[in-house]
Amino acid sequence: MLRALVLVLLLANVMFFAWARGWLGAPPRQAESEPARLTAQVRPELLKVLPAPAASVAVQAARVAALACLETGPLAGADLIAAEALLAAAPAPVGSWARIEPAPLPSWLVYIGRLPDAAVRRAREEELRRLDLIVEPLSAPPDLAPGFVLSRHGTREEALAWLNARATPALRGVRVVQLQAPAPGVRLRVARAPADLADRLKALPPEALAGGFRPCAARP
């Protein structure tokens, strides 16, 4: 009886050894053995183990990079107020958007006009172009048009300096005038929108948002 039991145990061990070696077919956990895992790796040289502080910084940087900068505009008056109400209802957290004021437009012109006679206007334009000047036709406002703009500046002093530096008899009649340019309105910018908020902003009605939200022209 004891001999039979020993033979059974011996046979069981031989069968297990053969099964584990794969002689009787692939063992169930063969795919998890180290050689198989090493073979299945895809470009392991790209994997870099970072210490905990560096890993935290890298994760934070990845989260910031995933945030979208979106803006809409220009908007003014009632349209601006209505757009901010839409943002609040999106809902976009209070403080997550900002009003981006437009840069001041050049309002001082080096100008010649008015020149209502078409023949005189053409002759004057040709004369100015022979001086290698950029000649920009001016069609508004009515008290200045038709005429030509030779240069645009942010201040009267800059415009006068431009004109004085090119003083020549050919620039007779050229003067410095101020142009009251209408304000283009402000932009509403959400500088750091997570993916879910970005999707909600893009789904807002574009007709109420000057064409809808789009990527920022320049991140702050």
Stockholm file with secondary structure:
# STOCKHOLM 1.0

chainA/1-220         MLRALVLVLLLANVMFFAWARGWLGAPPRQAESEPARLTAQVRPELLKVLPAPAASVAVQAARVAALACLETGPLAGADLIAAEALLAAAPAPVGSWARIEPAPLPSWLVYIGRLPDAAVRRAREEELRRLDLIVEPLSAPPDLAPGFVLSRHGTREEALAWLNARATPALRGVRVVQLQAPAPGVRLRVARAPADLADRLKALPPEALAGGFRPCAARP
#=GR chainA/1-220 SS CHHHHHHHHHHHHHHHHHHHTTTTSCCTTGGGSHHHHHHHCSCGGGCCCCCHHHHHHHHHHHHHHTCEEEEEEEECHHHHHHHHHHHHHTTCCTTSEEEECCCCCCCEEEEEECCCCHHHHHHHHHHHHTTTCCCEEECCSTTTCSEEEEEEESSHHHHHHHHHHTCCGGGTTCEEEECCCCCCCEEEEEEEECHHHHHHHHTSCGGGTTTCCEECSSCC
#=GC SS_cons         CHHHHHHHHHHHHHHHHHHHTTTTSCCTTGGGSHHHHHHHCSCGGGCCCCCHHHHHHHHHHHHHHTCEEEEEEEECHHHHHHHHHHHHHTTCCTTSEEEECCCCCCCEEEEEECCCCHHHHHHHHHHHHTTTCCCEEECCSTTTCSEEEEEEESSHHHHHHHHHHTCCGGGTTCEEEECCCCCCCEEEEEEEECHHHHHHHHTSCGGGTTTCCEECSSCC
//
